[in-house]
Amino acid sequence: MEEARMSQELETRYEKMWEENVWNLGQVEVDSFLRSQTDRRTGITLRIRPSAEVLRKVVAFQRLLMKVAPEQYHYPEESIHVTGLSIVSCSAEYERFDSGLLAQYVDLIDRAIQGVDTFEIAFQGVTLGSVGVLIQGHPDAGLAALRESVRSTIQEAGVFQTLDVRYKIDSAHSTIMRYRQEIQQVEELRELLTTHRALEFGQSSVTHLELVVNDWYHSPAKTDVIYSFQLD
């Protein structure tokens, strides 16, 4: 019952995001950092990588996006992810992290996921945020259980973290395109997105998690995988 309620709430949120943004493509929120050569924002994330089959379908959809919006920022395949938890939110204050702190995170997360089973995320549909295009992720109850276990373990340990400072994450989307500048072909992009609003990307069985030090966009050149965890 609880899983069904959470699923419905998430679907409602995705629909609301779509309705709020699909008719505002002529006035988007441009990410000025995408044009910056001095973006030093760095954070620590526990992230989930979609399956190879899901990624293949996402990349195929991205090719369509690139044809109508080549001027925008399209995430490389290596950067596409679902945020499990943002342990330290990206900030210019944190250009480097002490290796001892990273080792503590590894130990705490490894402890927190003991007994956490693998879970599923179904990727179906596209929606819009104020910053770009998102793939809708629909997780089972396992993702919420994982987040709560890791969150409470880290918070109770008293180590440095910024969990829930920006917001308490409860979504499972994956951002695949960000607005680098105003959209040049607004109607063409709106038509493409509307046509593919319910596109099926497939299902991922989540068996691994990555702890990474990353920039805001999880750029391959600015993201280091610190540890890969395996779920039971």
ABEGO torsion letter per residue (X at the ends): XAAAAAAAAAAAAAAAAAAAAAAAAABBBBBAAAABAABABBBBBBBBBBBAAAAAAAAAAAAAAAAABAABBBBBAAABBBBABBABBBBAABABBBAAAAAAAAAAAAAAABGBBBBBBBBBEBBBBAAEBBBBBBBBAAAAAAAAAAAAAAAAAGBBBABGAABBBABABBBABBBABBBABAAAAAAAAAAAAABBAEBBBBABBBBBBBBAAGBAAABBBABBBBBX
